[in-house]
Amino acid sequence: MANLTPKEIISELDKYIIGQHKAKRAVAIALRNRWRRQQVPDDLRDEIAPKNIIMIGPTGVGKTEIARRLSRLAQSPFIKVEASKFTEVGYVGRDVESMVRDLTEIAVNMIKAEESEKVMVKARENAEERILDLLLPSRREEPVSETPDQEKKPDVMSTTPNYQDATREKLRQLLRSGKLDERVVELETSSRGNLPVIEVLSATGIEEMEFNIKEMFGNMFPKKTKKQKMKIPEALEILTQEESQRLIDMDQVTRMAKERVEQSGIIFIDEIDKITGRESYTGPDVSREGVQRDLLPIVEGTTVTTKHGMVQTDHILFIAAGAFHSSKPSDLIPELQGRFPIRVELDSLGKEEFIRILQEPRNALVKQYHALMKTEGLDLIFEPEAIIEIAQIAESVNTRTENIGARRLYTVMEKLLEDISFDASEMKENQIIINREYVTEKLREVVKDEDLSRYIL
């Protein structure tokens, strides 16, 4: 990340997302500013707040994908939440602080995975030793004979250290070469019994209370162990995981995870337009303005209690998104508007963008279907005219029905290739060419009938 300039960040995003240059430019600057902030003197660093972003645009134009790819690029903890799932404090439902708790949990798992990679070699070696102990147990002490005059003759072969070491090394070579993969060993694994289920009703922090209760009862009840018979590769995998857990310092993992959340966490709040207030709306529903007021201190910067400790949200980057069909960003409460200083409008997608989306990105739909059919020994080839026709149909259906952006391509492609996907495993052909005539034939009836296309496409 330190080496990526805003232009390079946009170039990386271009590999997966077509168009939307203004949105890419905004997030590239926001990401680069994080690196810049780390370079300034300490006394000024805490004063530099992240520039949160609101993305405005219809569904299916790339809002979520931009945020998700940005987090992968920065290797930052990332979570996507729907604003409409949260309720005002005092109502039953998720409180807004749960997004920070979930983000912290994601960061802990991320750091844990990174640390596991570092100790994997040592963990594998330790697991091998434990497998060898199962295959070649050390000689137990012989019971004392009841008649002293009868002396037990020692087993010279089993008590000689050199013999034991040579046998162990021979088994190690067989284990590493895979010649013992069919051997079955008995492994003692730990498992907790079923913990009692307790429901607690509380205005806030229900999720946190659930974690604490599980931990409390988990420590009160002893661990149960059970013996399982399994093949050596499976046992080796389980023992490697156990050993890696022992080698990892969880206190250090927690500290690093909290720091990463506070310094580089990204929270993507989708459907923020659904919590804008409506003056004409009356009824018993949860106050939308109340959710905004609960959200405000999180975005503004506060301290949230999590099972891993206190987490500050001052420097978490918040990216909000919404279609804003029946409302506008100015309908948000003024305090919340001020916390999202950057507004970016995303463009609707048309035929030209659909043609590019089908072919250019690394995860393009045409490439996906080609790879899927390749598993059946079938070479699926799309002619350029066929791709143009698919894009034309997707744009036409979006215009006549709901505009769901690039997601329309998924439904069109799935309907188009339904027969091929079903029969691919039994087809004798090695190659199938999708041309314009094939697309027209398969989708003619559906596209012609508007009511039918509304349900199917």
SULPE-V613787 format. One line per field, one symbol per residue. psi: psi as a letter, one per 40 degrees, with the letter a starting at -180 (. if undefined). A space follows every 10 residues. Layout:
# SULPE-V613787
psi=???
This chain:
# SULPE-V613787
psi=ddehiddddd ddddddhhaf dddddddddd dddddddeei iddddeehii giihhhiiif eedddddddd dddefihhih ihdeeiiihe ihahideddd dddddddddd dddddddded dddddddddd dddddgiihi hiihidhdeh hhhigdddeh dddddddddd ddddddeeee deihihhhii iiihiihhhh hidifddddd dddddddddd hiiiiihihi iddddddddd ddddddehhd dddddddddd dddeihhhhi fdeeeiihde hiieihhddd dddddddddd hahhhieeah hhedehhhhi iidfdeaide eiiddddeeg dhhhhiiiha dddddddddd idfidddddd dddddefhhh hhiddddddd dddddddddd aiheaedddd ddddddeddd ddedeeieie hhhhaddddd ddedddddhd dddddd.
